[in-house]
Amino acid sequence: MGKNRAGIFDMTSGLKGRNRLLFILAIAMGCVVAALFSIYFVNRITSKEPVAKNITIDSKTLVALGAMRQTSTRNGIKEWTLDAESARILKEKNLAVLEDVSVFFFLTNGEKIHLTSRSGTIDTKQHDISLSDTVVVRHLDQILETDRLQYEKKRHIIYSITPVTITTPRAKLTADRLTMDLNENVVQLKGNFEGFF
């Protein structure tokens, strides 16, 4: 009889030990899950996601975007890449109205021309671009500034019908108009121009 009682006692103490171990493991798993949730929650609160600013939607707007990127190619060769901080695509016109615009034109000799402006538009069918409000063009050590600049995709030219100023380390020129042929890498100044070398 004593042996049987001892055996029952041993089984009971074994069950208690196993229950205690399972209880400790359950607490540990709960702590791990709580820690992971806390890390996720804190990370979610403190992370800063990009916020679209100054986007106005009206009855003429089809889509408003917080940011826009477009790349144009011809015969498999990249011609230009356009980035804008915000864009509104208009309903009744094939036009996107852009803010804080940056365009890189890729020349056939491997060089790049960088255009920036505060605002602009792009024809969503023809891919012609119009830039305005503090237009700056940078190519190597040359800087061009003007109020307005146009890009015509079909002829792959940049032109301005408003006065332009070109500054290099050794010269400064102003002209009434400018045309830049991106296929030939040729710039033509037109109208009255003046400057120093």
C-alpha positions as CSV (number, residue, x, y, z in Angstrom):
1,M,0.0,0.0,0.0
2,G,2.8,2.4,0.9
3,K,4.3,1.9,-2.5
4,N,1.1,2.7,-4.3
5,R,0.6,5.9,-2.3
6,A,4.2,6.9,-3.1
7,G,3.6,6.3,-6.8
8,I,0.4,8.5,-6.8
9,F,2.3,11.2,-5.0
10,D,5.1,11.1,-7.5
11,M,2.7,11.5,-10.5
12,T,0.9,14.4,-8.8
13,S,4.2,16.3,-8.2
14,G,5.2,15.6,-11.8
15,L,1.9,17.1,-13.1
16,K,2.4,20.2,-10.9
17,G,5.9,20.7,-12.2
18,R,4.7,20.4,-15.8
19,N,1.9,22.8,-15.2
20,R,4.3,25.3,-13.7
21,L,6.6,25.0,-16.7
22,L,3.7,25.5,-19.1
23,F,2.6,28.5,-17.1
24,I,6.1,30.1,-17.2
25,L,6.3,29.4,-21.0
26,A,2.9,31.0,-21.5
27,I,4.0,34.1,-19.5
28,A,7.3,34.3,-21.5
29,M,5.4,34.1,-24.8
30,G,2.9,36.8,-23.7
31,C,5.9,39.0,-22.8
32,V,7.4,38.5,-26.2
33,V,4.1,39.3,-28.0
34,A,3.7,42.4,-25.8
35,A,7.2,43.5,-26.6
36,L,6.8,43.1,-30.4
37,F,3.5,44.9,-30.3
38,S,5.1,47.8,-28.3
39,I,7.9,48.1,-30.8
40,Y,5.4,48.1,-33.7
41,F,3.2,50.7,-32.0
42,V,6.1,53.0,-31.0
43,N,7.6,52.7,-34.5
44,R,4.2,53.5,-36.1
45,I,3.8,56.6,-34.0
46,T,7.3,58.0,-34.5
47,S,7.8,57.2,-38.2
48,K,7.1,60.1,-40.5
49,E,5.4,59.1,-43.7
50,P,5.5,61.5,-46.7
51,V,2.6,63.9,-46.6
52,A,1.2,65.5,-49.7
53,K,1.2,69.3,-49.3
54,N,-0.6,72.1,-51.0
55,I,-2.7,69.9,-53.3
56,T,-6.0,71.6,-54.3
57,I,-8.7,69.5,-55.8
58,D,-11.5,71.3,-57.7
59,S,-14.2,70.5,-60.3
60,K,-11.6,70.6,-63.1
61,T,-9.2,68.1,-61.4
62,L,-9.5,64.4,-62.3
63,V,-6.6,63.1,-60.2
64,A,-4.3,64.8,-57.6
65,L,-1.0,63.2,-56.8
66,G,1.4,63.9,-53.9
67,A,4.4,63.3,-56.2
68,M,4.8,62.4,-59.9
69,R,7.6,60.9,-62.0
70,Q,7.6,60.4,-65.7
71,T,10.2,59.1,-68.1
72,S,10.2,59.6,-71.8
73,T,12.0,57.3,-74.2
74,R,12.4,57.2,-78.0
75,N,13.5,54.0,-79.8
76,G,14.4,52.5,-76.5
77,I,16.7,55.4,-75.5
78,K,15.8,57.5,-72.4
79,E,15.3,61.2,-73.4
80,W,14.3,62.7,-70.1
81,T,13.0,62.1,-66.6
82,L,10.6,64.5,-64.9
83,D,9.8,64.7,-61.2
84,A,7.3,66.9,-59.5
85,E,6.5,67.4,-55.8
86,S,2.7,67.5,-56.7
87,A,0.6,67.2,-59.8
88,R,-3.1,67.7,-60.7
89,I,-4.3,66.0,-63.9
90,L,-7.1,68.1,-65.4
91,K,-10.4,66.5,-66.6
92,E,-11.1,68.3,-69.8
93,K,-7.5,68.8,-71.0
94,N,-4.6,66.4,-71.6
95,L,-2.7,68.4,-69.1
96,A,-1.0,67.8,-65.7
97,V,-0.3,70.9,-63.6
98,L,2.9,70.5,-61.7
99,E,4.6,72.1,-58.7
100,D,8.4,72.1,-57.8
101,V,9.5,70.5,-61.1
102,S,12.9,68.9,-61.9
103,V,13.7,67.5,-65.3
104,F,16.9,65.7,-66.5
105,F,17.5,65.6,-70.2
106,F,20.0,63.0,-71.4
107,L,22.2,64.1,-74.3
108,T,23.6,61.7,-77.0
109,N,27.1,62.4,-75.8
110,G,26.3,61.1,-72.3
111,E,25.9,64.5,-70.6
112,K,22.8,65.7,-68.7
113,I,20.9,69.0,-68.7
114,H,19.0,69.7,-65.4
115,L,16.0,72.0,-65.5
116,T,14.2,73.2,-62.3
117,S,11.2,75.4,-61.8
118,R,8.6,76.2,-59.2
119,S,5.7,75.3,-61.5
120,G,4.9,73.9,-64.9
121,T,2.6,71.7,-67.0
122,I,3.0,68.6,-69.1
123,D,0.8,67.6,-72.0
124,T,-0.1,64.0,-71.1
125,K,-0.5,63.0,-74.8
126,Q,2.2,64.9,-76.6
127,H,4.6,65.0,-73.7
128,D,5.4,68.7,-74.3
129,I,6.5,70.5,-71.2
130,S,6.1,74.1,-70.1
131,L,8.1,75.4,-67.1
132,S,7.5,78.8,-65.4
133,D,8.3,80.7,-62.2
134,T,12.1,80.8,-61.6
135,V,13.3,78.5,-64.3
136,V,17.0,77.4,-63.9
137,V,18.9,75.2,-66.4
138,R,22.3,73.7,-65.5
139,H,24.7,72.1,-67.9
140,L,28.3,71.5,-66.9
141,D,29.5,74.9,-65.6
142,Q,26.8,76.9,-67.5
143,I,23.6,78.2,-65.8
144,L,20.6,79.6,-67.7
145,E,17.9,81.6,-66.0
146,T,14.5,82.7,-67.4
147,D,10.9,83.2,-66.5
148,R,9.5,80.6,-68.9
149,L,10.8,77.7,-70.9
150,Q,9.1,75.2,-73.3
151,Y,10.1,71.7,-74.4
152,E,8.7,70.2,-77.6
153,K,9.0,66.4,-77.7
154,K,8.4,65.9,-81.4
155,R,11.4,68.1,-82.4
156,H,13.2,67.4,-79.1
157,I,14.0,71.1,-78.5
158,I,14.0,73.4,-75.6
159,Y,13.1,77.1,-76.3
160,S,12.3,80.3,-74.6
161,I,10.4,83.3,-76.0
162,T,11.2,85.3,-72.9
163,P,14.6,86.9,-72.1
164,V,17.3,84.5,-70.9
165,T,20.5,85.0,-69.0
166,I,23.4,82.5,-69.5
167,T,26.3,82.6,-67.0
168,T,29.5,80.7,-67.3
169,P,32.8,81.1,-65.2
170,R,34.1,83.4,-68.0
171,A,31.1,85.1,-69.5
172,K,27.6,86.4,-69.0
173,L,25.1,86.8,-71.8
174,T,21.5,87.9,-72.1
175,A,19.2,87.4,-75.1
176,D,15.6,87.9,-76.1
177,R,15.0,84.3,-77.1
178,L,16.8,81.0,-77.1
179,T,16.4,77.6,-78.9
180,M,18.4,74.5,-77.8
181,D,18.4,71.5,-80.2
182,L,18.9,68.5,-77.9
183,N,19.5,66.1,-80.9
184,E,22.4,68.2,-82.2
185,N,23.5,69.8,-78.8
186,V,23.3,73.3,-80.4
187,V,22.1,76.5,-78.7
188,Q,20.9,79.5,-80.7
189,L,20.5,83.0,-79.1
190,K,18.0,85.2,-81.0
191,G,16.9,88.8,-80.9
192,N,18.9,91.4,-79.1
193,F,21.6,90.1,-76.9
194,E,24.5,91.5,-74.9
195,G,27.1,90.3,-72.5
196,F,30.7,90.2,-71.5
197,F,33.5,87.7,-71.9
